[in-house]
């Protein structure tokens, strides 16, 4: 399917070392490199960077 090729599911893992993950989709045309987002980590109760894992 074209949808899966252009917008694959990715896992975002917390950089705080808690192992918490978010699952989202990303557009490969706009973001060909690994994605980094600042999101809330409930285990440390603050916002931290989440990086795309492969």
Backbone atoms as SQL, in Angstrom:
CREATE TABLE atoms (id INTEGER PRIMARY KEY, chain TEXT, resi INTEGER, resn TEXT, atom TEXT, x REAL, y REAL, z REAL);
INSERT INTO atoms VALUES
  (1, 'A', 1, 'UNK', 'N', 0.820, -1.185, 0.000),
  (2, 'A', 1, 'UNK', 'CA', 0.000, 0.000, 0.000),
  (3, 'A', 1, 'UNK', 'C', 0.869, 1.256, 0.000),
  (4, 'A', 2, 'UNK', 'N', 0.406, 2.277, -0.653),
  (5, 'A', 2, 'UNK', 'CA', 1.149, 3.527, -0.699),
  (6, 'A', 2, 'UNK', 'C', 1.146, 4.226, 0.654),
  (7, 'A', 3, 'UNK', 'N', 0.077, 4.049, 1.419),
  (8, 'A', 3, 'UNK', 'CA', -0.013, 4.725, 2.710),
  (9, 'A', 3, 'UNK', 'C', 1.083, 4.249, 3.660),
  (10, 'A', 4, 'UNK', 'N', 1.337, 2.967, 3.703),
  (11, 'A', 4, 'UNK', 'CA', 2.353, 2.433, 4.602),
  (12, 'A', 4, 'UNK', 'C', 3.762, 2.833, 4.184),
  (13, 'A', 5, 'UNK', 'N', 3.983, 3.026, 2.906),
  (14, 'A', 5, 'UNK', 'CA', 5.317, 3.391, 2.443),
  (15, 'A', 5, 'UNK', 'C', 5.644, 4.842, 2.759),
  (16, 'A', 6, 'UNK', 'N', 4.668, 5.723, 2.603),
  (17, 'A', 6, 'UNK', 'CA', 4.916, 7.142, 2.819),
  (18, 'A', 6, 'UNK', 'C', 4.844, 7.522, 4.295),
  (19, 'A', 7, 'UNK', 'N', 3.913, 6.945, 5.023),
  (20, 'A', 7, 'UNK', 'CA', 3.743, 7.272, 6.441),
  (21, 'A', 7, 'UNK', 'C', 3.833, 6.010, 7.297),
  (22, 'A', 8, 'UNK', 'N', 5.040, 5.535, 7.572),
  (23, 'A', 8, 'UNK', 'CA', 5.163, 4.314, 8.380),
  (24, 'A', 8, 'UNK', 'C', 4.945, 4.593, 9.867),
  (25, 'A', 9, 'UNK', 'N', 4.581, 3.554, 10.609),
  (26, 'A', 9, 'UNK', 'CA', 4.484, 3.651, 12.060),
  (27, 'A', 9, 'UNK', 'C', 5.896, 3.673, 12.627),
  (28, 'A', 10, 'UNK', 'N', 6.147, 4.545, 13.592),
  (29, 'A', 10, 'UNK', 'CA', 7.453, 4.599, 14.244),
  (30, 'A', 10, 'UNK', 'C', 7.245, 4.610, 15.752),
  (31, 'A', 11, 'UNK', 'N', 8.265, 4.167, 16.489),
  (32, 'A', 11, 'UNK', 'CA', 8.256, 4.227, 17.944),
  (33, 'A', 11, 'UNK', 'C', 9.168, 5.354, 18.381),
  (34, 'A', 12, 'UNK', 'N', 8.685, 6.144, 19.333),
  (35, 'A', 12, 'UNK', 'CA', 9.493, 7.202, 19.932),
  (36, 'A', 12, 'UNK', 'C', 9.828, 6.764, 21.352),
  (37, 'A', 13, 'UNK', 'N', 11.128, 6.635, 21.664),
  (38, 'A', 13, 'UNK', 'CA', 11.561, 6.177, 22.980),
  (39, 'A', 13, 'UNK', 'C', 12.146, 7.335, 23.778),
  (40, 'A', 14, 'UNK', 'N', 11.845, 7.375, 25.057),
  (41, 'A', 14, 'UNK', 'CA', 12.290, 8.446, 25.945),
  (42, 'A', 14, 'UNK', 'C', 13.806, 8.432, 26.108),
  (43, 'A', 15, 'UNK', 'N', 14.411, 9.628, 26.137),
  (44, 'A', 15, 'UNK', 'CA', 15.856, 9.734, 26.362),
  (45, 'A', 15, 'UNK', 'C', 16.177, 9.784, 27.849),
  (46, 'A', 16, 'UNK', 'N', 15.155, 9.761, 28.715),
  (47, 'A', 16, 'UNK', 'CA', 15.380, 9.796, 30.160),
  (48, 'A', 16, 'UNK', 'C', 15.775, 8.421, 30.703),
  (49, 'A', 17, 'UNK', 'N', 15.736, 7.392, 29.853),
  (50, 'A', 17, 'UNK', 'CA', 16.142, 6.062, 30.283),
  (51, 'A', 17, 'UNK', 'C', 15.058, 5.280, 30.991),
  (52, 'A', 18, 'UNK', 'N', 13.809, 5.709, 30.862),
  (53, 'A', 18, 'UNK', 'CA', 12.715, 5.016, 31.540),
  (54, 'A', 18, 'UNK', 'C', 12.137, 3.887, 30.698),
  (55, 'A', 19, 'UNK', 'N', 12.398, 3.898, 29.398),
  (56, 'A', 19, 'UNK', 'CA', 11.853, 2.872, 28.520),
  (57, 'A', 19, 'UNK', 'C', 10.455, 3.177, 28.029),
  (58, 'A', 20, 'UNK', 'N', 9.906, 4.332, 28.361),
  (59, 'A', 20, 'UNK', 'CA', 8.563, 4.714, 27.927),
  (60, 'A', 20, 'UNK', 'C', 8.580, 5.048, 26.442),
  (61, 'A', 21, 'UNK', 'N', 7.538, 4.623, 25.705),
  (62, 'A', 21, 'UNK', 'CA', 7.476, 4.865, 24.267),
  (63, 'A', 21, 'UNK', 'C', 6.125, 5.439, 23.861),
  (64, 'A', 22, 'UNK', 'N', 6.146, 6.185, 22.776),
  (65, 'A', 22, 'UNK', 'CA', 4.951, 6.630, 22.076),
  (66, 'A', 22, 'UNK', 'C', 5.006, 6.020, 20.677),
  (67, 'A', 23, 'UNK', 'N', 3.841, 5.765, 20.069),
  (68, 'A', 23, 'UNK', 'CA', 3.778, 5.268, 18.699),
  (69, 'A', 23, 'UNK', 'C', 3.047, 6.309, 17.865),
  (70, 'A', 24, 'UNK', 'N', 3.631, 6.655, 16.713),
  (71, 'A', 24, 'UNK', 'CA', 3.041, 7.655, 15.837),
  (72, 'A', 24, 'UNK', 'C', 3.414, 7.338, 14.395),
  (73, 'A', 25, 'UNK', 'N', 2.926, 8.140, 13.474),
  (74, 'A', 25, 'UNK', 'CA', 3.293, 8.014, 12.066),
  (75, 'A', 25, 'UNK', 'C', 4.140, 9.200, 11.668),
  (76, 'A', 26, 'UNK', 'N', 5.016, 9.006, 10.667),
  (77, 'A', 26, 'UNK', 'CA', 5.823, 10.119, 10.180),
  (78, 'A', 26, 'UNK', 'C', 5.827, 10.113, 8.666),
  (79, 'A', 27, 'UNK', 'N', 5.975, 11.300, 8.101),
  (80, 'A', 27, 'UNK', 'CA', 6.040, 11.461, 6.660),
  (81, 'A', 27, 'UNK', 'C', 7.508, 11.368, 6.244),
  (82, 'A', 28, 'UNK', 'N', 7.850, 10.369, 5.462),
  (83, 'A', 28, 'UNK', 'CA', 9.248, 10.174, 5.063),
  (84, 'A', 28, 'UNK', 'C', 9.763, 11.259, 4.127),
  (85, 'A', 29, 'UNK', 'N', 8.882, 11.866, 3.357),
  (86, 'A', 29, 'UNK', 'CA', 9.325, 12.935, 2.455),
  (87, 'A', 29, 'UNK', 'C', 9.758, 14.167, 3.232),
  (88, 'A', 30, 'UNK', 'N', 9.008, 14.534, 4.263),
  (89, 'A', 30, 'UNK', 'CA', 9.336, 15.728, 5.042),
  (90, 'A', 30, 'UNK', 'C', 10.426, 15.478, 6.075),
  (91, 'A', 31, 'UNK', 'N', 10.484, 14.275, 6.642),
  (92, 'A', 31, 'UNK', 'CA', 11.443, 13.937, 7.697),
  (93, 'A', 31, 'UNK', 'C', 12.174, 12.647, 7.366),
  (94, 'A', 32, 'UNK', 'N', 13.148, 12.691, 6.458),
  (95, 'A', 32, 'UNK', 'CA', 13.852, 11.451, 6.112),
  (96, 'A', 32, 'UNK', 'C', 14.785, 10.963, 7.218),
  (97, 'A', 33, 'UNK', 'N', 15.256, 11.876, 8.084),
  (98, 'A', 33, 'UNK', 'CA', 16.147, 11.495, 9.173),
  (99, 'A', 33, 'UNK', 'C', 15.333, 11.058, 10.388),
  (100, 'A', 34, 'UNK', 'N', 16.046, 10.662, 11.446),
  (101, 'A', 34, 'UNK', 'CA', 15.352, 10.258, 12.662),
  (102, 'A', 34, 'UNK', 'C', 14.654, 11.448, 13.293),
  (103, 'A', 35, 'UNK', 'N', 13.455, 11.206, 13.771),
  (104, 'A', 35, 'UNK', 'CA', 12.611, 12.247, 14.342),
  (105, 'A', 35, 'UNK', 'C', 12.896, 12.407, 15.831),
  (106, 'A', 36, 'UNK', 'N', 12.925, 13.656, 16.306),
  (107, 'A', 36, 'UNK', 'CA', 13.067, 13.952, 17.731),
  (108, 'A', 36, 'UNK', 'C', 11.962, 14.917, 18.136),
  (109, 'A', 37, 'UNK', 'N', 11.176, 14.523, 19.129),
  (110, 'A', 37, 'UNK', 'CA', 10.084, 15.358, 19.628),
  (111, 'A', 37, 'UNK', 'C', 10.195, 15.491, 21.142),
  (112, 'A', 38, 'UNK', 'N', 9.731, 16.610, 21.661),
  (113, 'A', 38, 'UNK', 'CA', 9.709, 16.825, 23.105),
  (114, 'A', 38, 'UNK', 'C', 8.303, 16.493, 23.595),
  (115, 'A', 39, 'UNK', 'N', 8.196, 15.422, 24.408),
  (116, 'A', 39, 'UNK', 'CA', 6.896, 14.955, 24.874),
  (117, 'A', 39, 'UNK', 'C', 6.965, 14.655, 26.369),
  (118, 'A', 40, 'UNK', 'N', 5.802, 14.448, 26.959),
  (119, 'A', 40, 'UNK', 'CA', 5.705, 14.199, 28.395),
  (120, 'A', 40, 'UNK', 'C', 6.026, 12.743, 28.724),
  (121, 'A', 41, 'UNK', 'N', 6.915, 12.535, 29.690),
  (122, 'A', 41, 'UNK', 'CA', 7.230, 11.197, 30.182),
  (123, 'A', 41, 'UNK', 'C', 6.581, 11.038, 31.555),
  (124, 'A', 42, 'UNK', 'N', 5.539, 10.217, 31.677),
  (125, 'A', 42, 'UNK', 'CA', 4.828, 10.093, 32.951),
  (126, 'A', 42, 'UNK', 'C', 5.656, 9.435, 34.049),
  (127, 'A', 43, 'UNK', 'N', 6.690, 8.727, 33.711),
  (128, 'A', 43, 'UNK', 'CA', 7.497, 8.058, 34.732),
  (129, 'A', 43, 'UNK', 'C', 8.416, 9.022, 35.471),
  (130, 'A', 44, 'UNK', 'N', 8.892, 10.055, 34.789),
  (131, 'A', 44, 'UNK', 'CA', 9.714, 11.071, 35.461),
  (132, 'A', 44, 'UNK', 'C', 8.925, 12.354, 35.715),
  (133, 'A', 45, 'UNK', 'N', 7.674, 12.391, 35.238),
  (134, 'A', 45, 'UNK', 'CA', 6.740, 13.502, 35.438),
  (135, 'A', 45, 'UNK', 'C', 7.264, 14.828, 34.913),
  (136, 'A', 46, 'UNK', 'N', 7.859, 14.804, 33.721),
  (137, 'A', 46, 'UNK', 'CA', 8.285, 16.036, 33.063),
  (138, 'A', 46, 'UNK', 'C', 8.436, 15.781, 31.573),
  (139, 'A', 47, 'UNK', 'N', 8.628, 16.851, 30.819),
  (140, 'A', 47, 'UNK', 'CA', 8.827, 16.736, 29.379),
  (141, 'A', 47, 'UNK', 'C', 10.287, 16.439, 29.083),
  (142, 'A', 48, 'UNK', 'N', 10.523, 15.467, 28.219),
  (143, 'A', 48, 'UNK', 'CA', 11.873, 15.097, 27.798),
  (144, 'A', 48, 'UNK', 'C', 11.860, 14.871, 26.298),
  (145, 'A', 49, 'UNK', 'N', 13.039, 14.744, 25.703),
  (146, 'A', 49, 'UNK', 'CA', 13.148, 14.449, 24.278),
  (147, 'A', 49, 'UNK', 'C', 12.856, 12.974, 24.037),
  (148, 'A', 50, 'UNK', 'N', 12.107, 12.723, 22.986),
  (149, 'A', 50, 'UNK', 'CA', 11.819, 11.361, 22.529),
  (150, 'A', 50, 'UNK', 'C', 12.439, 11.231, 21.152),
  (151, 'A', 51, 'UNK', 'N', 13.212, 10.152, 20.930),
  (152, 'A', 51, 'UNK', 'CA', 13.867, 9.943, 19.647),
  (153, 'A', 51, 'UNK', 'C', 13.298, 8.720, 18.956),
  (154, 'A', 52, 'UNK', 'N', 13.270, 8.786, 17.652),
  (155, 'A', 52, 'UNK', 'CA', 12.785, 7.660, 16.847),
  (156, 'A', 52, 'UNK', 'C', 13.751, 6.494, 16.999),
  (157, 'A', 53, 'UNK', 'N', 13.197, 5.321, 17.227),
  (158, 'A', 53, 'UNK', 'CA', 14.029, 4.119, 17.317),
  (159, 'A', 53, 'UNK', 'C', 13.736, 3.247, 16.118),
  (160, 'A', 54, 'UNK', 'N', 14.724, 2.498, 15.686),
  (161, 'A', 54, 'UNK', 'CA', 14.562, 1.640, 14.518),
  (162, 'A', 54, 'UNK', 'C', 14.650, 0.192, 14.893);
